Amino acid sequence: MGICKKLRWTEADVLCPFYLRHEPDARGICCEGYAPGVEAVSRFRSLALEEGHMGRYCAGRYESCPVYRCTYGCRYAD
């Protein structure tokens, strides 16, 4: 599965279990972080980059996302 293309992603499109919310006005995606009570926030230089990330990872192959891999490795992997 490659990058999914869509004009605007919504929370209903997201598959990643660590996703919390996205902030389109701030071009940011908030995810569960590496420790309890920590959020990982990714900021993007453009809305197109944010939408590309959401299609590629949040609504697609989330296991390949760097934030997912860090969070999973720090909190859930044995």
N, C-alpha and C positions, 0 to 999 in steps of 0.2 A: 504494500500500500504506500503510495507516494503522498505528496502534499495534497490536502483537500482544498479546493478553491471555492470560496464563498465570499460575498461582499461583506457581511457582518456575521460574526459568530455570537451565539447566545449560550447561556448556561445549559440549556437543553441539549446542545451539541457536544458538550464536554464528556469525555470518557475517563479522564485521569482522576484517580481517587484522592490525590493531594491538592487538586484545584480548589480554591476558595472563592475567588471572584476576579473579575477584570474591571479595569477602570479606563474605558475608552478615551475619556477626556484627558486623562493623564498618561495615556499610552502605556498602561501597566497591567501586569497580571500578578495576582497574589496567590501564593500556594502555601501549603503546610511546610514548615521549615524543618531544620535538622534536629530540633529539640522541642519539647513541649513548651507551648506559649510563644514560639518563634514563627514568624511568617517570612517567607522568601518572596521578595517583590522584584520582578523583572521589569525594567523600564526600557522602552524602545524609542529610537530616534524618529520613527514615523509610524503612522497608523498601519501602513502596508506591512511593515516588519512585524508589528504586533499581530495582525491578522494572519500573516504567514506562519508565525510561531504557533498560534492557536490551531490552525489547520494541520500543521505538521505534527504537533505534539499533543496538545490538550484534547483535540477532537480526533486524533489519529493515533500514531504510534507513541503513546505516552511513555512506554518503557524505555525509549531511546532519549527522552528529554534529560538534559543535564541536571535540572532541578529535581526531577523524579528520582534519578539515580543517586543523587547526593542524599536526599531525604530517606529513601528506602535503605540505602547503605548505612546511614547513621542511626536510624531509629528502628528498623525492622529486620534487617539481615542478621542472622546469627553467626 
